[in-house]
Amino acid sequence: MRRDSLTQIINEIKKVIHGKDDVITYVLATILAGGHVLLEDIPGVGKTTLAVAFSKAMSLSYKRVQFTPDVLPSDLTGFQMYDKESNKFRFQQGSIYTNLFLADEINRTSPKTQSALLEVMEERQVTVDGVIREVPSPFFVIATQNPFGSSGTQRLPDSQLDRFMTCLTMGYPKHEDAINVLKGNSKEDILDVSPIINASELLTMQKEVQDIYVEDSIYDYIVSITEKTRTNDSFSLGLSPRGSIAILQMSKANAYLSKRDYVIPEDVHDIFHVVSKHRLKQTTQSIALGEDMDSLLTDVLTSIPQPKIN
């Protein structure tokens, strides 16, 4: 069965990423749900290695751009270039034309370049000089972001953040995992990651995720949770309709990973924090009181009764 290969993919990633099983699972779920991942963390904890490992385990084309202030939108989307031999302009593809695009340190580049990703992340296409060009399928973005306030960074606009289905933090490894990192060789270990599926099989899996059954009570439950974030006094910005859709899609992917053909309330609980955290904004008063975002999200979940699945 195709779902059995998911465990194999996770095991391949674990060859190079030690002690971060939850992060690996969330990234895999996001890919199955057809979404994009934002990895927010300090440099050097394995964010880039994680992206490369996924591209190898899924046999996907992969391109990486190190975002710096001088990266231009055309570097991503492509541009028209004059060909002297043919006396015509020809289109030169940018780096976005791939299956897995790694936007490394995305918050170090200009807002203009960041905005170049908005269309392709939502529509899987780019418009250059009035011509629409589709990117390969499947397509998803894994972006890394240094903590806001680090040297040379600037905050991503809300419209950009909202297009990332999930936001994850890898964090420092535990003591035993750090020892395993030292014993290994990341450059050699990444070569040991074996391809488990190909792009065509991934597209089939994504279609199967979309076909996961969702009872009406689950739809009502998701909407009730998102509405609660909009009326909560601790939030100045609640979840958008796109956020509600992301909860639904990730809940389906979580059910798929659990080898179920239907969504249960626990699926919503499992993914709620990683889908919502980057979309919400705390009020000034909430921040001043020292309220923790994770605790606030847990309070939102517990305030809405779970539906009973028939």
LOFI-71907 format. One record per residue: z, y, x of N, C-alpha, C in turn; residue in one letter. Coordinates in steps of 0.1 Angstrom, whole numbers, plus 5000, padded with zeros to 4 digits. Example, Ala and Ser with C-alpha at 12.3 -4.5 7.8 and 13.67 -1.06 7.14 Angstrom:
<recs>
((5078,4943,5132),(5078,4955,5123),(5078,4967,5132),'A')
((5071,4978,5128),(5071,4989,5137),(5079,5000,5129),'S')
</recs>
This chain:
<recs>
((5000,4988,5008),(5000,5000,5000),(5000,5012,5009),'M')
((4994,5023,5003),(4993,5035,5011),(5006,5041,5014),'R')
((5016,5040,5004),(5029,5046,5006),(5036,5040,5018),'R')
((5033,5027,5021),(5040,5021,5032),(5036,5028,5045),'D')
((5025,5034,5046),(5020,5041,5058),(5028,5054,5060),'S')
((5035,5059,5050),(5043,5071,5052),(5055,5068,5061),'L')
((5061,5057,5060),(5072,5053,5069),(5067,5052,5083),'T')
((5055,5047,5085),(5049,5045,5098),(5046,5059,5104),'Q')
((5042,5069,5096),(5039,5082,5101),(5052,5088,5105),'I')
((5063,5087,5098),(5076,5092,5101),(5081,5086,5115),'I')
((5079,5073,5116),(5083,5067,5128),(5075,5071,5141),'N')
((5062,5074,5139),(5054,5080,5150),(5059,5094,5154),'E')
((5062,5102,5144),(5067,5115,5147),(5080,5115,5154),'I')
((5089,5105,5151),(5102,5104,5157),(5101,5099,5171),'K')
((5089,5095,5176),(5088,5092,5190),(5090,5105,5199),'K')
((5086,5116,5193),(5087,5129,5201),(5097,5139,5195),'V')
((5101,5137,5183),(5111,5146,5177),(5123,5138,5174),'I')
((5134,5141,5181),(5146,5132,5180),(5157,5139,5172),'H')
((5162,5131,5162),(5174,5136,5155),(5171,5146,5144),'G')
((5158,5148,5140),(5154,5157,5130),(5147,5150,5118),'K')
((5152,5139,5114),(5146,5131,5104),(5143,5139,5091),'D')
((5153,5148,5087),(5152,5155,5075),(5140,5165,5076),'D')
((5139,5172,5087),(5128,5181,5089),(5114,5174,5088),'V')
((5113,5163,5095),(5101,5155,5095),(5097,5151,5081),'I')
((5107,5147,5073),(5104,5143,5059),(5100,5154,5050),'T')
((5106,5166,5052),(5102,5178,5045),(5088,5183,5048),'Y')
((5085,5182,5061),(5071,5186,5065),(5061,5176,5059),'V')
((5064,5163,5059),(5055,5154,5053),(5053,5156,5038),'L')
((5064,5159,5032),(5064,5161,5017),(5056,5173,5014),'A')
((5057,5184,5022),(5049,5196,5020),(5034,5193,5022),'T')
((5031,5186,5032),(5017,5182,5034),(5011,5174,5022),'I')
((5019,5165,5017),(5015,5157,5006),(5013,5165,4993),'L')
((5022,5176,4992),(5021,5185,4981),(5010,5195,4982),'A')
((5003,5195,4994),(4992,5204,4996),(4997,5218,5000),'G')
((5009,5220,5005),(5014,5233,5009),(5014,5236,5023),'G')
((5020,5247,5027),(5021,5252,5040),(5036,5253,5044),'H')
((5038,5252,5057),(5052,5251,5062),(5055,5263,5072),'V')
((5066,5269,5070),(5071,5280,5079),(5083,5274,5086),'L')
((5082,5273,5099),(5094,5269,5108),(5100,5281,5114),'L')
((5112,5284,5110),(5119,5296,5116),(5130,5291,5125),'E')
((5129,5295,5138),(5138,5290,5147),(5136,5297,5161),'D')
((5146,5295,5170),(5144,5301,5183),(5134,5293,5191),'I')
((5128,5299,5201),(5118,5291,5209),(5124,5279,5216),'P')
((5116,5269,5218),(5119,5258,5226),(5127,5246,5219),'G')
((5126,5245,5206),(5133,5234,5199),(5123,5224,5194),'V')
((5110,5225,5197),(5101,5215,5194),(5092,5217,5182),'G')
((5091,5230,5178),(5083,5233,5166),(5068,5230,5168),'K')
((5063,5234,5180),(5049,5231,5183),(5046,5216,5185),'T')
((5055,5209,5191),(5054,5195,5193),(5054,5188,5180),'T')
((5062,5192,5170),(5062,5186,5157),(5048,5187,5150),'L')
((5042,5199,5151),(5028,5201,5145),(5018,5192,5152),'A')
((5018,5192,5165),(5008,5183,5172),(5010,5169,5169),'V')
((5022,5164,5167),(5025,5150,5164),(5019,5147,5150),'A')
((5021,5156,5141),(5016,5153,5127),(5000,5153,5128),'F')
((4994,5161,5135),(4979,5161,5136),(4974,5148,5142),'S')
((4982,5142,5151),(4977,5130,5157),(4980,5118,5148),'K')
((4992,5118,5142),(4995,5107,5133),(4986,5106,5120),'A')
((4980,5117,5117),(4971,5118,5105),(4957,5119,5109),'M')
((4954,5119,5121),(4940,5120,5126),(4933,5132,5121),'S')
((4940,5144,5122),(4935,5156,5117),(4930,5165,5129),'L')
((4919,5173,5126),(4915,5183,5136),(4926,5194,5136),'S')
((4928,5199,5148),(4940,5208,5151),(4936,5219,5159),'Y')
((4941,5231,5155),(4939,5243,5164),(4952,5251,5164),'K')
((4954,5258,5175),(4966,5266,5176),(4963,5279,5181),'R')
((4969,5289,5175),(4968,5303,5180),(4982,5309,5183),'V')
((4983,5314,5195),(4996,5321,5199),(4995,5335,5194),'Q')
((5002,5338,5184),(5001,5352,5178),(5008,5362,5187),'F')
((5000,5372,5191),(5005,5383,5199),(5000,5396,5193),'T')
((5005,5407,5196),(5000,5420,5190),(4985,5423,5191),'P')
((4978,5417,5201),(4964,5420,5202),(4955,5410,5195),'D')
((4961,5400,5188),(4952,5390,5181),(4946,5397,5169),'V')
((4933,5396,5167),(4926,5403,5156),(4924,5394,5144),'L')
((4922,5399,5132),(4919,5391,5121),(4906,5382,5123),'P')
((4896,5388,5130),(4884,5381,5132),(4886,5369,5142),'S')
((4896,5369,5150),(4899,5357,5158),(4902,5345,5149),'D')
((4907,5348,5137),(4911,5337,5128),(4899,5334,5119),'L')
((4894,5344,5112),(4884,5342,5102),(4870,5340,5107),'T')
((4867,5345,5119),(4853,5345,5124),(4846,5359,5123),'G')
((4834,5360,5129),(4827,5373,5129),(4812,5370,5131),'F')
((4805,5381,5127),(4790,5380,5130),(4787,5385,5144),'Q')
((4779,5377,5151),(4776,5381,5165),(4761,5381,5166),'M')
((4756,5391,5173),(4741,5393,5175),(4736,5383,5185),'Y')
((4726,5375,5181),(4720,5365,5190),(4707,5371,5195),'D')
((4707,5374,5208),(4695,5381,5214),(4683,5373,5214),'K')
((4684,5359,5216),(4672,5351,5216),(4665,5350,5202),'E')
((4673,5349,5192),(4667,5348,5178),(4665,5361,5172),'S')
((4671,5372,5178),(4670,5385,5173),(4677,5386,5159),'N')
((4687,5377,5157),(4694,5377,5144),(4709,5376,5147),'K')
((4717,5380,5136),(4731,5378,5137),(4735,5364,5132),'F')
((4744,5358,5139),(4748,5345,5136),(4764,5345,5135),'R')
((4769,5336,5126),(4783,5336,5124),(4790,5328,5134),'F')
((4800,5333,5140),(4809,5326,5150),(4822,5323,5143),'Q')
((4824,5310,5141),(4837,5306,5134),(4849,5310,5142),'Q')
((4860,5313,5134),(4873,5316,5140),(4881,5303,5141),'G')
((4893,5304,5145),(4901,5292,5147),(4907,5286,5134),'S')
((4905,5293,5123),(4910,5288,5110),(4903,5276,5105),'I')
((4891,5273,5110),(4883,5262,5105),(4887,5249,5111),'Y')
((4897,5243,5105),(4903,5231,5110),(4912,5225,5099),'T')
((4917,5213,5102),(4926,5207,5091),(4940,5212,5092),'N')
((4945,5212,5104),(4959,5217,5107),(4959,5229,5116),'L')
((4963,5240,5111),(4963,5253,5118),(4977,5257,5122),'F')
((4980,5257,5135),(4993,5261,5139),(4993,5276,5143),'L')
((5000,5284,5135),(5002,5298,5138),(5015,5300,5145),'A')
((5014,5301,5158),(5026,5301,5166),(5032,5315,5168),'D')
((5045,5317,5164),(5051,5330,5165),(5044,5340,5156),'E')
((5042,5336,5144),(5034,5345,5135),(5039,5359,5133),'I')
((5052,5360,5134),(5058,5374,5132),(5057,5383,5144),'N')
((5050,5379,5154),(5048,5388,5166),(5035,5396,5165),'R')
((5026,5392,5156),(5013,5399,5155),(5014,5410,5145),'T')
((5003,5417,5143),(5002,5429,5134),(5001,5424,5120),'S')
((5006,5433,5110),(5005,5429,5096),(4990,5427,5092),'P')
((4981,5434,5098),(4967,5432,5095),(4962,5418,5098),'K')
((4966,5413,5109),(4963,5399,5113),(4970,5389,5104),'T')
((4982,5392,5101),(4990,5383,5092),(4983,5382,5078),'Q')
((4978,5393,5074),(4972,5393,5060),(4959,5386,5060),'S')
((4953,5383,5072),(4940,5376,5072),(4942,5361,5068),'A')
((4955,5357,5068),(4958,5343,5064),(4960,5342,5049),'L')
((4962,5353,5042),(4965,5353,5028),(4955,5345,5019),'L')
((4942,5349,5021),(4932,5343,5013),(4930,5328,5016),'E')
((4930,5324,5028),(4928,5311,5032),(4939,5301,5028),'V')
((4951,5307,5029),(4963,5299,5025),(4963,5296,5010),'M')
((4958,5305,5002),(4958,5303,4988),(4946,5297,4982),'E')
((4934,5301,4988),(4921,5296,4982),(4914,5286,4991),'E')
((4919,5283,5003),(4912,5274,5012),(4898,5279,5015),'R')
((4896,5292,5016),(4884,5298,5019),(4886,5312,5026),'Q')
((4876,5317,5033),(4877,5330,5039),(4864,5338,5035),'V')
((4866,5351,5034),(4854,5360,5031),(4852,5369,5042),'T')
((4840,5367,5049),(4837,5376,5060),(4823,5383,5057),'V')
((4824,5396,5057),(4811,5404,5054),(4806,5400,5041),'D')
((4814,5397,5031),(4810,5395,5018),(4806,5380,5015),'G')
((4806,5372,5025),(4802,5358,5024),(4814,5349,5024),'V')
((4815,5340,5014),(4826,5331,5012),(4823,5318,5020),'I')
((4833,5314,5028),(4831,5302,5036),(4844,5294,5034),'R')
((4842,5281,5031),(4853,5272,5029),(4857,5266,5042),'E')
((4870,5263,5043),(4876,5256,5055),(4876,5241,5052),'V')
((4877,5233,5062),(4877,5219,5060),(4889,5214,5051),'P')
((4887,5203,5045),(4897,5197,5036),(4901,5183,5041),'S')
((4914,5181,5042),(4925,5189,5038),(4927,5200,5048),'P')
((4935,5211,5043),(4938,5222,5052),(4952,5226,5049),'F')
((4960,5228,5060),(4973,5234,5058),(4977,5241,5071),'F')
((4986,5251,5069),(4991,5259,5080),(5006,5255,5083),'V')
((5009,5253,5095),(5023,5252,5100),(5025,5265,5109),'I')
((5033,5274,5104),(5036,5286,5112),(5050,5286,5118),'A')
((5051,5290,5130),(5065,5292,5136),(5068,5307,5136),'T')
((5081,5309,5135),(5086,5323,5134),(5099,5324,5142),'Q')
((5099,5334,5151),(5111,5337,5158),(5121,5344,5148),'N')
((5134,5342,5150),(5143,5349,5141),(5141,5364,5141),'P')
((5141,5370,5129),(5139,5385,5128),(5149,5392,5137),'F')
((5144,5402,5144),(5153,5409,5153),(5151,5406,5168),'G')
((5144,5394,5170),(5141,5390,5184),(5130,5400,5189),'S')
((5130,5401,5202),(5121,5411,5209),(5106,5409,5204),'S')
((5100,5420,5200),(5086,5420,5196),(5083,5414,5183),'G')
((5093,5412,5174),(5090,5406,5161),(5090,5416,5150),'T')
((5084,5413,5139),(5085,5421,5127),(5085,5412,5115),'Q')
((5092,5417,5104),(5094,5408,5093),(5081,5406,5085),'R')
((5079,5393,5081),(5067,5390,5073),(5068,5396,5059),'L')
((5057,5401,5054),(5057,5407,5040),(5060,5396,5030),'P')
((5066,5400,5019),(5069,5390,5008),(5057,5382,5004),'D')
((5046,5389,5003),(5034,5382,4998),(5030,5370,5008),'S')
((5033,5372,5021),(5030,5362,5030),(5040,5350,5029),'Q')
((5053,5354,5028),(5063,5344,5027),(5061,5335,5015),'L')
((5057,5341,5004),(5056,5334,4991),(5045,5323,4992),'D')
((5036,5324,5002),(5025,5315,5003),(5029,5302,5011),'R')
((5041,5303,5017),(5046,5291,5024),(5054,5283,5014),'F')
((5050,5270,5012),(5057,5262,5002),(5071,5259,5006),'M')
((5073,5257,5019),(5087,5254,5024),(5090,5262,5037),'T')
((5103,5265,5039),(5107,5272,5051),(5118,5263,5057),'C')
((5117,5259,5069),(5126,5249,5076),(5131,5255,5089),'L')
((5143,5249,5093),(5149,5253,5105),(5152,5240,5113),'T')
((5148,5239,5125),(5150,5227,5133),(5164,5227,5139),'M')
((5168,5238,5145),(5181,5239,5151),(5182,5231,5164),'G')
((5193,5233,5171),(5195,5226,5184),(5197,5211,5181),'Y')
((5193,5203,5190),(5196,5188,5189),(5211,5185,5191),'P')
((5215,5174,5185),(5228,5169,5188),(5229,5164,5202),'K')
((5241,5161,5207),(5243,5157,5221),(5235,5145,5225),'H')
((5236,5134,5217),(5229,5122,5220),(5213,5124,5219),'E')
((5209,5132,5210),(5195,5135,5208),(5190,5143,5220),'D')
((5198,5152,5225),(5194,5161,5236),(5193,5152,5249),'A')
((5201,5142,5250),(5200,5132,5261),(5186,5125,5261),'I')
((5182,5121,5249),(5170,5114,5247),(5158,5123,5250),'N')
((5159,5136,5247),(5149,5145,5250),(5147,5146,5265),'V')
((5159,5147,5272),(5158,5148,5287),(5152,5135,5293),'L')
((5155,5124,5287),(5150,5111,5293),(5135,5109,5291),'K')
((5130,5115,5280),(5116,5114,5277),(5108,5124,5284),'G')
((5095,5123,5283),(5085,5133,5288),(5076,5137,5276),'N')
((5078,5149,5271),(5072,5153,5259),(5056,5153,5260),'S')
((5051,5156,5272),(5036,5156,5273),(5031,5141,5273),'K')
((5039,5132,5278),(5034,5118,5278),(5038,5112,5265),'E')
((5049,5115,5259),(5053,5109,5246),(5043,5113,5235),'D')
((5038,5125,5235),(5029,5129,5225),(5016,5121,5225),'I')
((5013,5115,5237),(5001,5107,5238),(5003,5093,5231),'L')
((5016,5090,5230),(5020,5077,5224),(5020,5077,5209),'D')
((5018,5089,5203),(5017,5090,5188),(5004,5084,5184),'V')
((5005,5073,5176),(4993,5066,5171),(4988,5071,5158),'S')
((4975,5072,5155),(4970,5076,5142),(4973,5065,5132),'P')
((4979,5069,5121),(4982,5059,5110),(4973,5060,5098),'I')
((4969,5073,5095),(4959,5075,5084),(4949,5085,5089),'I')
((4938,5087,5081),(4929,5097,5084),(4928,5108,5073),'N')
((4920,5117,5075),(4919,5129,5065),(4916,5124,5051),'A')
((4906,5115,5050),(4902,5109,5037),(4914,5103,5030),'S')
((4922,5095,5037),(4933,5088,5031),(4944,5098,5027),'E')
((4946,5109,5035),(4955,5119,5032),(4951,5126,5019),'L')
((4938,5129,5017),(4934,5135,5004),(4936,5126,4992),'L')
((4935,5113,4994),(4938,5103,4984),(4953,5104,4980),'T')
((4961,5105,4990),(4976,5105,4988),(4979,5118,4981),'M')
((4973,5129,4985),(4976,5142,4978),(4972,5141,4963),'Q')
((4961,5134,4960),(4957,5132,4946),(4967,5124,4939),'K')
((4972,5113,4945),(4982,5105,4939),(4995,5113,4936),'E')
((4998,5122,4945),(5010,5130,4943),(5008,5139,4930),'V')
((4996,5145,4929),(4994,5153,4917),(4995,5145,4904),'Q')
((4992,5132,4905),(4993,5123,4893),(5007,5118,4889),'D')
((5017,5122,4898),(5030,5118,4895),(5035,5123,4881),'I')
((5041,5115,4873),(5045,5119,4859),(5057,5128,4859),'Y')
((5056,5138,4851),(5067,5148,4849),(5070,5149,4835),'V')
((5082,5146,4831),(5087,5147,4817),(5089,5161,4813),'E')
((5087,5165,4801),(5089,5178,4796),(5102,5184,4799),'D')
((5113,5176,4799),(5126,5181,4802),(5127,5186,4817),'S')
((5119,5180,4826),(5119,5184,4840),(5112,5198,4841),'I')
((5101,5200,4834),(5095,5213,4834),(5105,5224,4829),'Y')
((5112,5221,4818),(5122,5230,4813),(5133,5232,4823),'D')
((5137,5222,4830),(5148,5223,4840),(5143,5232,4852),'Y')
((5131,5230,4856),(5126,5239,4867),(5125,5253,4863),'I')
((5120,5256,4851),(5119,5270,4846),(5133,5276,4845),'V')
((5143,5268,4840),(5156,5273,4838),(5163,5277,4851),'S')
((5160,5269,4861),(5165,5272,4875),(5159,5285,4880),'I')
((5146,5286,4879),(5140,5298,4884),(5144,5310,4877),'T')
((5146,5309,4864),(5150,5321,4856),(5164,5325,4860),'E')
((5172,5315,4863),(5186,5318,4868),(5186,5326,4881),'K')
((5177,5324,4890),(5176,5332,4902),(5172,5347,4899),'T')
((5165,5349,4888),(5161,5362,4885),(5172,5370,4878),'R')
((5182,5364,4872),(5193,5370,4865),(5206,5370,4873),'T')
((5206,5363,4884),(5218,5362,4892),(5220,5376,4899),'N')
((5232,5381,4898),(5236,5394,4904),(5236,5394,4919),'D')
((5236,5382,4925),(5236,5382,4940),(5222,5383,4946),'S')
((5211,5382,4937),(5198,5383,4942),(5191,5396,4937),'F')
((5184,5403,4946),(5176,5414,4942),(5162,5410,4939),'S')
((5158,5398,4944),(5145,5393,4941),(5146,5378,4938),'L')
((5142,5374,4926),(5142,5360,4922),(5130,5353,4925),'G')
((5129,5340,4921),(5117,5332,4924),(5105,5336,4915),'L')
((5094,5336,4921),(5081,5340,4914),(5076,5327,4907),'S')
((5066,5329,4898),(5059,5317,4893),(5053,5308,4903),'P')
((5049,5314,4914),(5044,5305,4925),(5055,5297,4931),'R')
((5067,5302,4931),(5079,5295,4935),(5082,5283,4926),'G')
((5080,5285,4913),(5083,5275,4903),(5073,5263,4905),'S')
((5060,5267,4908),(5050,5257,4910),(5053,5249,4923),'I')
((5058,5256,4933),(5061,5250,4946),(5073,5239,4944),'A')
((5083,5243,4935),(5093,5233,4932),(5088,5221,4925),'I')
((5079,5223,4916),(5072,5212,4909),(5065,5203,4919),'L')
((5056,5209,4927),(5048,5201,4936),(5056,5194,4946),'Q')
((5067,5200,4952),(5075,5193,4961),(5084,5183,4955),'M')
((5087,5184,4942),(5095,5174,4935),(5086,5162,4933),'S')
((5073,5164,4930),(5064,5153,4929),(5063,5145,4943),'K')
((5061,5153,4953),(5060,5147,4967),(5072,5139,4971),'A')
((5084,5145,4967),(5097,5138,4970),(5097,5124,4962),'N')
((5093,5125,4950),(5092,5112,4942),(5083,5102,4948),'A')
((5071,5107,4953),(5061,5099,4959),(5067,5092,4972),'Y')
((5074,5100,4980),(5080,5094,4992),(5091,5084,4989),'L')
((5097,5086,4977),(5107,5076,4973),(5101,5064,4965),'S')
((5088,5064,4965),(5081,5053,4959),(5083,5052,4944),'K')
((5084,5064,4938),(5085,5064,4923),(5072,5071,4918),'R')
((5069,5068,4906),(5057,5074,4899),(5061,5085,4889),'D')
((5074,5089,4890),(5079,5099,4881),(5089,5107,4888),'Y')
((5091,5120,4883),(5101,5129,4889),(5114,5128,4881),'V')
((5125,5128,4889),(5139,5128,4883),(5146,5141,4888),'I')
((5156,5145,4881),(5163,5158,4885),(5167,5158,4900),'P')
((5171,5146,4906),(5175,5146,4920),(5164,5150,4929),'E')
((5151,5148,4925),(5140,5153,4933),(5140,5168,4934),'D')
((5143,5174,4923),(5144,5189,4923),(5155,5194,4932),'V')
((5166,5187,4931),(5178,5191,4939),(5175,5189,4954),'H')
((5168,5178,4958),(5165,5175,4972),(5157,5186,4979),'D')
((5148,5192,4971),(5138,5202,4978),(5141,5216,4974),'I')
((5151,5219,4965),(5152,5233,4960),(5155,5243,4971),'F')
((5164,5239,4981),(5168,5249,4991),(5156,5253,5000),'H')
((5148,5243,5005),(5138,5246,5014),(5126,5253,5008),'V')
((5125,5251,4994),(5114,5258,4987),(5118,5273,4984),'V')
((5131,5275,4981),(5136,5288,4976),(5141,5298,4986),'S')
((5147,5293,4997),(5155,5301,5005),(5147,5313,5011),'K')
((5134,5312,5014),(5127,5323,5020),(5121,5332,5010),'H')
((5121,5328,4997),(5115,5336,4987),(5125,5345,4980),'R')
((5138,5343,4982),(5149,5350,4975),(5154,5361,4985),'L')
((5159,5372,4979),(5165,5383,4986),(5179,5385,4980),'K')
((5189,5386,4989),(5202,5389,4984),(5204,5404,4983),'Q')
((5213,5408,4973),(5216,5422,4972),(5224,5427,4984),'T')
((5224,5440,4985),(5233,5446,4996),(5247,5442,4994),'T')
((5252,5442,4982),(5266,5439,4979),(5269,5424,4982),'Q')
((5259,5415,4979),(5261,5401,4982),(5262,5399,4997),'S')
((5254,5406,5005),(5254,5405,5019),(5267,5410,5025),'I')
((5272,5422,5019),(5284,5428,5024),(5296,5419,5021),'A')
((5296,5411,5010),(5307,5402,5007),(5306,5390,5015),'L')
((5296,5388,5023),(5295,5376,5032),(5291,5364,5024),'G')
((5284,5365,5013),(5280,5353,5005),(5268,5346,5013),'E')
((5269,5333,5013),(5260,5325,5020),(5248,5321,5011),'D')
((5236,5322,5016),(5224,5319,5008),(5225,5304,5003),'M')
((5228,5295,5012),(5228,5281,5008),(5238,5278,4997),'D')
((5250,5285,4998),(5260,5283,4987),(5255,5289,4974),'S')
((5249,5300,4975),(5243,5307,4963),(5233,5298,4956),'L')
((5225,5291,4964),(5215,5282,4958),(5221,5270,4952),'L')
((5232,5265,4958),(5239,5254,4952),(5245,5258,4939),'T')
((5251,5270,4939),(5257,5275,4926),(5246,5276,4915),'D')
((5234,5280,4918),(5223,5280,4908),(5221,5267,4903),'V')
((5220,5257,4911),(5217,5243,4907),(5228,5238,4898),'L')
((5241,5240,4902),(5252,5234,4894),(5254,5242,4881),'T')
((5248,5254,4880),(5250,5261,4867),(5241,5257,4856),'S')
((5231,5249,4860),(5221,5244,4850),(5223,5229,4848),'I')
((5226,5225,4835),(5228,5211,4833),(5216,5202,4836),'P')
((5218,5191,4842),(5206,5182,4845),(5201,5175,4832),'Q')
((5188,5175,4831),(5183,5168,4819),(5185,5153,4820),'P')
((5185,5146,4809),(5186,5131,4809),(5172,5126,4808),'K')
((5168,5117,4817),(5154,5112,4817),(5154,5099,4808),'I')
((5145,5099,4798),(5143,5088,4789),(5136,5076,4796),'N')
</recs>
